[in-house]
Every structure is written in structure tokens, then in C-alpha cells.
Amino acid sequence: MESLKKALIFLLQILYPKQCLICGRLGQDTICSKCYNTLKIEAKVEQDKNKTFNKHLYIFKYEGKIRNLIIDYKFNDKPYLNELFVKIILKNEKICRKIKKYDIIIPVPIHKKRKNERGYNQSELIARKLAKNLNVELVTDSLIKQKNTLPQSTLSKKQREENVKTVYKIQNKQKIENKKIILLDDIYTTGATAEECSKILKQNGAKEILVLTIAKDIIN
């Protein structure tokens, strides 16, 4: 049985060889060392006393190669790119140490209609693998998006704030009470989504919130 398993793995490696998800070179890890060394990793933590969440940690600026990869991941039916973003985070000890200080990780939810259309929640795919690799509990059934809203990317700053009001709800409140929470999203632009989610989490007993995003749009 074990020999058959090894033979199947070997066959799969031949049929579907590993390749860098940025440059496409075969025989590489999810990201090759050459591409990894070209990335401008920020891993920057920010605090704003006017925000409900306690801190914001973003990995990249939303520009260039990373911007294109996120757009592909989110809108162009490339869910496998979650492996790339997860790998980048796991390779960074500074980020991993921060994540491990928290009790649970919650991906920003999308409405069930949007999820059915896209086929996946891009933030949840990343959160699920980070939780497994860093031994942090994943919670996906507490923060719920109850209204299907317009995409934030199509709106102005003021419209974004209005667009997310009262669209989230909490269930299974006991899962977030007195917990240090990582709220994970793909992009931070105006912060409207992160703020609205943080408000309802804090109102329902969350102790501390770190907003973790793959990128931040510095212009906005």
C-alpha cells in the first residue's frame, strides 16, 4: 500500500511538476528564490487611535507585481494563488511570531451569493492554511456577511463607509468573547471594511484585534 502511494505521488510530480507561481519556472517551490528576493516585503505594523481595531499589519504595498497577483487571485479564477501568499507569510519569521500571539483568525466574510459566483472566499483560503501551519484556531462561523453589497473597489471613500454599514452580524458569540483576534483580508484601502468588522467584533466581546492584510493601497 505504501509503495503504491509513493508511486502515485511520483506520477503526479511528473504530470504536474512544481513551479514558481510568479515566473512559472518548473522544478521550483511555490515561489523560487529569485522571485522571492525581488519582492518588497513591508511587514509593517500601524496603529491608529481613531480606529476600533488595535493594529494593522500589511505585507506589501498594493502596487506592481503584487497588485496584479491579487487581482488575478480575486477576480480571474485563480484560487491556487493562495499558496503563494501563504508561502510568503510562512517564510517571514517576524510575521509568523506576531500571528502566533493571537487566539483565533477570522477571514473577512463575503456574502454566500458572491462566494457561489466566485467559487471561494479569497481571504478564507489564506486564513485556513495559516491557521493550520501556525496552530491558531480558524473561526469562520462567527462573523457573517448578511447582505450582498456592491464591490468596495467600485466606490469612493464615503461610499465605501456607507456600503458596509450593518452588513455584518455575529453568531456563536462565545467563540470570540475575550479572544485576541486576527482579522484577515486581502487588501486594505480606506479601512472601511476592517473598521466595520472590528466594531461588531468588539461590541460582542473581542479583546484585541489585529487586522492582517496582504497589501495596503498607500495612495488612499
Secondary structure, 3 states (H helix, E strand, C coil): CHHHHHHHHHHHHHHCCCECCCCCCECCCCCCHHHHHHCCCCCEEECCCCCCCCEEEEEEECCHHHHHHHHHHHHCCCHHHHHHHHHHHHCCHHHHHHHCCCCEEEECCCCHHHHHHHCCCHHHHHHHHHHHHHCCEECCCCEEECCCCCCHHHCCHHHHHHHCCCCEEECCHHHCCCCEEEEEEEEECCCHHHHHHHHHHHHCCCCEEEEEEEEECCCC
